[in-house]
């Protein structure tokens, strides 16, 4: 039998692996309540209880700034949850799968639908998609629930109504309270029923303690690695592994102006990419803004010293750094030189001095201390 969430949390405190935190304690109470209700729901009924429709189990929505331990708490809950069919997944990866299933339903003939979904009738893909998801998992744990894509926003209410109707229990972490999801989004009024559904079916718990535990790992750590050699590559890799703390690199796909931007090395709010992928490829400001909004920490590797003939690459690099800086994103760099040496001559080199100054600031303790709420 797995260890209870409360016991696992106490063990981490006793070992000194985490510090006491009142906000986390409130989340532990909410998740322990859910754990107990799931235990009770799994027990066989007696008497006439089989005549009564089981009461839906209320899930939990943990929100707060990055680094407060939300994902850690959800992982502890997931390990202890007394549910056989359960799944923990990053929300964006889940939604990519949902859109793929919807596409399969719409494009498939009767035989293809029957083979994938076990049913074939009807034009609406939401019900069969929800049915398939519910068959695979009765407990869904979503990390970093956020909504920036109108395609997601337009289907979430109906999809989750269908999931809840099939008795799926939901636990989620987010940087934002439900009322702030999809703020300023196109046709947001059509998204509001999903917000109401979340507030009705989940216990909303703020995890807003004063300590950013992720920042504790970065504080005092090297965040700028140069030159490009084996020792620095090893140290860069080690920091990436340490900050992921065992999380899988699930990858991420961002929708930008109708295009798909695929970032294969992503896990939660962390992304790792190369200079060639982000600055040699023909990306633009909207791509960089999407990356900055989606990820709180960016690992950028193999940044070369740029020659005068690489002015386009230098311009993209400047735009990327500006987007990350304005979003208070953390930047870990593996480069061939110090900031001022990366583009010393060429068209725009004078303007690059401002970027070099920003890069210096982004590796400072003061910059790392900035609080990023979203």
Order of alpha helices (4+ residues) and beta strands (2+ residues): alpha-alpha-beta-alpha-beta-alpha-alpha-alpha-beta-alpha-beta-alpha-beta-alpha-beta-alpha-beta-beta-beta-beta-alpha-beta-alpha-beta-alpha-alpha
